[in-house]
């Protein structure tokens, strides 16, 4: 009884010690949470799966219809990323508008950019920050040798990473990183030397300045690497050795134009029609990749 009384008396006499003990306990809990092995990796996994209805990692894209023929390309994009295990999620301008930074961004873009298409390319970055970050790619980018261990565990410890150098065709990062780079891009617009000011040009400014802690990689595969000219009377045959390169392919307008000029485009149509049938061409190409080279979607 005497011991208990003395203990209670000492505690009453030293409230400062009680506060210090409480602070020390809080700090210890925070240290354990932050530095126990696996905690940081778990946060990356949660980021990559943010917004998924069934726990699958999410691959985002951004889409606001601006041209004929893009709807089918978007559907092909959904099909291929779903096959490899992603929840293919389409973001729109409405997602960007949910962020409090949207008003300031809209003002900045309206003063510096003329075309709505170029403005939309910037808004997709904010839409990603609003949606929790993770993986994002253009809807003309398709998976080939995508690393399965990076579907949920974001590479580079969640730091912002671009996989086609300054071309924003495939990117990853945490929510915080997406917001950080979004603001950097908007701030970089006045420093773009070219007359045309797109998000790709702003991204190139960041790359050339080499001080913004963005990991620029060259990890994309070849587009339409067929062994023969496709107008010849021979079956389509892919160069499977070349297809071992890269984690995805970007079937952009420029690559389609080059492939058609070399007679490597998988559809027998003219160059104008080729631009409007990228979705159909992507399906043919991805089917050839899977059937001939044992692709990741088999």
Helices and strands as residue ranges (DSSP letters): H 2-13, H 15-35, H 39-48, E 58-62, H 70-83, E 87-91, H 93-97, H 102-112, H 116-130, E 133-137, E 141-143, G 148-150, G 155-158, E 161-162, E 170-174, H 175-188, G 189-191, H 199-209, E 215-216, G 242-244, E 248-250, H 253-261, H 271-276, H 278-293
